[in-house]
Amino acid sequence: MANIKSQIKRNKQNIVDRDRNKAVKSELRTRTKTAITSVGTENEETALRAAVKRIDMAASKGVIHKNQAANKKSGLMKRIASLRNNA
């Protein structure tokens, strides 16, 4: 445990930030799975839009890097396109 007051505060902030980032990343995975499973249904467009929106928001908040966000969106679009072609 740190003895310096500023480092004690920083450790507390790190815990809060880690929990917030964990929740955001978990929601990203959930929204992505929802978008993939809703291919071919009537709420396909809204699920895809929500997933892309959450990815963009995570990148803008600094939870994930902007290049990782671009890669996630690209992979999601490829996956959905392949599911549409197979269905």
GILIN-V718327 format. One line per field, one symbol per residue. phi: phi as a letter, one per 20 degrees, with the letter a starting at -180 (. if undefined). Layout:
phi->???
This chain:
phi->.feefffffffffffffffffffffffgfffffffffefndfdfffffffffffffffffenfcffffffffffffffffffffffe
